[in-house]
């Protein structure tokens, strides 16, 4: 029972934090990735869930997430475009509660 209350409190806190952030905040957050090397992306997010190489040589990389909250399951997608080895675009689609939990900055590192 206590664990459920903790999870509920965390969910409410994340929902509150996500409602405080604007689209501009998220765009600024994603812009931190532009110009960085593709390897940094993998060090932070790990292997992509999906990727596709376009005819012009650019690579599209996607990470899909879901979040079970009070209003049901929400989904988000974090996308990167790579040219050569440099990230040229980073964006997201989806519901804020799912997004807030999964956006990571270039300085975050996964534990090997």
Backbone torsions as a table, in degrees:
resi	resn	phi	psi	omega
1	UNK	NA	-43.9	-179.9
2	UNK	-63.6	-37.5	179.0
3	UNK	-62.7	-40.9	178.4
4	UNK	-63.1	-38.4	178.4
5	UNK	-66.1	-39.3	178.7
6	UNK	-64.4	-45.1	178.9
7	UNK	-62.1	-41.9	178.2
8	UNK	-62.0	-44.0	179.1
9	UNK	-62.6	-42.5	178.9
10	UNK	-64.0	-43.5	179.3
11	UNK	-61.1	-44.0	179.3
12	UNK	-64.2	-41.3	178.5
13	UNK	-62.6	-45.4	178.6
14	UNK	-63.0	-40.2	177.5
15	UNK	-62.9	-42.9	177.8
16	UNK	-62.2	-47.1	-179.7
17	UNK	-62.7	-41.0	-178.8
18	UNK	-66.7	-33.1	179.3
19	UNK	-72.6	-21.8	178.6
20	UNK	-79.2	-24.0	-178.6
21	UNK	-85.3	143.4	178.6
22	UNK	-104.6	170.3	175.9
23	UNK	-58.4	-37.1	178.9
24	UNK	-62.1	-41.2	177.8
25	UNK	-59.9	-45.5	179.6
26	UNK	-64.8	-41.6	178.7
27	UNK	-62.1	-42.5	177.3
28	UNK	-62.2	-39.3	179.0
29	UNK	-62.5	-45.4	-178.8
30	UNK	-70.3	-30.9	179.6
31	UNK	-63.2	-19.3	177.0
32	UNK	-59.7	-24.1	-176.8
33	UNK	-79.9	-24.7	-174.4
34	UNK	-62.2	131.5	178.7
35	UNK	90.6	-9.7	179.5
36	UNK	-83.3	161.2	-179.8
37	UNK	-74.9	144.9	179.6
38	UNK	-55.0	-35.9	179.9
39	UNK	-59.6	-34.6	178.2
40	UNK	-62.0	-38.1	178.0
41	UNK	-59.2	-46.1	-178.7
42	UNK	-69.5	-32.9	177.4
43	UNK	-65.7	-31.1	-178.0
44	UNK	-90.7	-52.6	-174.5
45	UNK	-91.8	-17.7	-175.7
46	UNK	84.6	-170.0	179.9
47	UNK	-63.5	142.9	-179.2
48	UNK	-70.7	155.2	174.2
49	UNK	-77.4	-32.5	178.1
50	UNK	-145.7	146.7	171.9
51	UNK	-151.2	155.8	-178.0
52	UNK	-150.4	131.8	174.7
53	UNK	-96.2	125.9	179.3
54	UNK	-82.5	164.2	179.8
55	UNK	-59.0	-32.1	-178.7
56	UNK	-82.2	2.6	176.2
57	UNK	97.6	-16.1	176.9
58	UNK	-67.0	151.7	178.8
59	UNK	-117.2	133.1	175.0
60	UNK	-103.1	129.7	-177.1
61	UNK	-125.3	131.5	-176.8
62	UNK	-131.6	143.0	173.6
63	UNK	-124.2	124.6	-179.0
64	UNK	-108.0	139.4	-179.8
65	UNK	-138.6	155.7	171.8
66	UNK	-135.1	156.8	-178.0
67	UNK	-140.6	126.0	176.7
68	UNK	-91.3	117.7	-179.0
69	UNK	-128.8	-166.3	-178.4
70	UNK	-64.1	-30.9	-178.4
71	UNK	-95.8	16.3	-178.3
72	UNK	101.8	-161.2	-176.8
73	UNK	-90.6	131.3	175.7
74	UNK	-115.4	157.4	-175.7
75	UNK	-127.6	152.4	172.6
76	UNK	-149.7	162.1	-179.0
77	UNK	-137.9	128.6	176.6
78	UNK	-109.8	125.0	-172.9
79	UNK	-123.5	144.2	177.4
80	UNK	-132.4	144.4	173.1
81	UNK	-115.6	129.2	-177.3
82	UNK	-118.7	133.8	174.7
83	UNK	-121.4	122.4	-170.9
84	UNK	67.6	-113.2	174.9
85	UNK	-121.2	6.8	-176.6
86	UNK	-104.4	139.0	175.9
87	UNK	-75.6	122.5	-178.7
88	UNK	-106.7	-15.3	177.9
89	UNK	-154.1	145.7	177.2
90	UNK	-143.6	128.2	179.6
91	UNK	-151.5	-179.4	-176.5
92	UNK	-145.9	158.9	172.7
93	UNK	-139.9	146.8	172.5
94	UNK	128.3	-169.2	-176.1
95	UNK	-84.1	136.6	-177.2
96	UNK	-55.7	-42.6	-179.4
97	UNK	-58.8	-38.8	177.9
98	UNK	-71.5	-37.6	-179.3
99	UNK	-65.2	-47.3	-174.6
100	UNK	-55.1	-40.0	-177.3
101	UNK	-69.9	-24.6	-168.9
102	UNK	-114.9	-11.7	176.9
103	UNK	-68.2	135.8	179.9
104	UNK	-130.7	147.6	178.4
105	UNK	-86.8	161.1	178.7
106	UNK	-59.8	-20.8	-178.2
107	UNK	-86.5	-7.1	176.7
108	UNK	-76.7	140.4	177.9
109	UNK	-127.6	138.1	174.3
110	UNK	-75.0	148.2	174.1
111	UNK	-82.1	125.8	-177.5
112	UNK	-65.5	NA	NA
